[in-house]
Amino acid sequence: MSTHSLSATTTESKALDLLGSGAAPTQVALALGVDPSYISQLLAQEEFARQVTERRYQALLKNSSRDAALDSLEDALIAKMKNLIPLMY
């Protein structure tokens, strides 16, 4: 395996990670030091685009679950604080 091939694979992997986490293609290109057209070419590949979509979906599920848990905690804290208001006067 040539060094160029290994480098391209590493760049593709990093691009996949960044795009999958929701970063914009132009941000990914800038972060990786590549031309934005290279990221566009990657996204034009059906399998690469499918992997990006799957990673974005999984990230969204994880974030939605975390948001729901935080909402529940906030609701509990608000209820407790409402009960404490009469004690403040």
TATAGI-V928637 format. One record per residue. N is the residue number from 0. SS is DSSP state (helix for helix, strand for strand, loop for the rest). OMEGA is omega in whole degrees, -180 to 180 (none if undefined). D_CENTER is the distance of its C-alpha to the mean C-alpha in Angstrom with 2 decimals. Layout:
<<N | SS | OMEGA | D_CENTER> <N | SS | OMEGA | D_CENTER>>
This chain:
<<0 | loop | -179 | 30.79> <1 | loop | 179 | 30.85> <2 | helix | 180 | 28.88> <3 | helix | 180 | 27.58> <4 | helix | 179 | 26.24> <5 | helix | 179 | 24.56> <6 | helix | 180 | 23.03> <7 | helix | 180 | 21.75> <8 | helix | 179 | 20.24> <9 | helix | 178 | 18.54> <10 | helix | 178 | 17.26> <11 | helix | -180 | 16.08> <12 | helix | 178 | 14.29> <13 | helix | 178 | 12.57> <14 | helix | 178 | 11.78> <15 | helix | 179 | 10.40> <16 | helix | -177 | 8.09> <17 | helix | 179 | 6.98> <18 | helix | 180 | 7.16> <19 | helix | 178 | 5.49> <20 | loop | 176 | 2.03> <21 | loop | 179 | 4.01> <22 | loop | 179 | 6.68> <23 | loop | -180 | 10.08> <24 | helix | 180 | 12.51> <25 | helix | 177 | 14.92> <26 | helix | 180 | 12.74> <27 | helix | 179 | 11.97> <28 | helix | 180 | 15.72> <29 | helix | -179 | 16.75> <30 | helix | -177 | 14.81> <31 | helix | 179 | 16.30> <32 | loop | 178 | 19.63> <33 | loop | 178 | 20.01> <34 | loop | 178 | 21.27> <35 | helix | 179 | 18.96> <36 | helix | 178 | 21.21> <37 | helix | 178 | 20.12> <38 | helix | 177 | 16.49> <39 | helix | 178 | 18.18> <40 | helix | 177 | 20.37> <41 | helix | -179 | 17.66> <42 | helix | 177 | 16.07> <43 | helix | 178 | 19.67> <44 | loop | -173 | 19.99> <45 | helix | -177 | 19.77> <46 | helix | 179 | 18.51> <47 | helix | 180 | 15.75> <48 | helix | 178 | 14.61> <49 | helix | 179 | 14.94> <50 | helix | 177 | 12.77> <51 | helix | -180 | 9.89> <52 | helix | 180 | 10.63> <53 | helix | 179 | 10.95> <54 | helix | 178 | 7.67> <55 | helix | 178 | 6.05> <56 | helix | 180 | 8.99> <57 | helix | 178 | 8.74> <58 | helix | 179 | 5.49> <59 | helix | 177 | 7.49> <60 | helix | -179 | 10.54> <61 | helix | -179 | 9.74> <62 | helix | 179 | 9.00> <63 | helix | 178 | 12.05> <64 | helix | 179 | 14.10> <65 | helix | 179 | 13.60> <66 | helix | 179 | 14.50> <67 | helix | 178 | 17.50> <68 | helix | 179 | 18.66> <69 | helix | 177 | 18.59> <70 | helix | 179 | 20.42> <71 | helix | 178 | 23.00> <72 | helix | 179 | 23.59> <73 | helix | 179 | 24.00> <74 | helix | 180 | 26.47> <75 | helix | 179 | 28.44> <76 | helix | 178 | 28.64> <77 | helix | 179 | 29.78> <78 | helix | 180 | 32.46> <79 | helix | 180 | 33.70> <80 | helix | 177 | 33.88> <81 | helix | 178 | 35.86> <82 | helix | -179 | 38.30> <83 | helix | -177 | 38.78> <84 | helix | 180 | 39.65> <85 | helix | -179 | 43.31> <86 | helix | -178 | 43.71> <87 | helix | -175 | 42.90> <88 | loop | none | 46.05>>
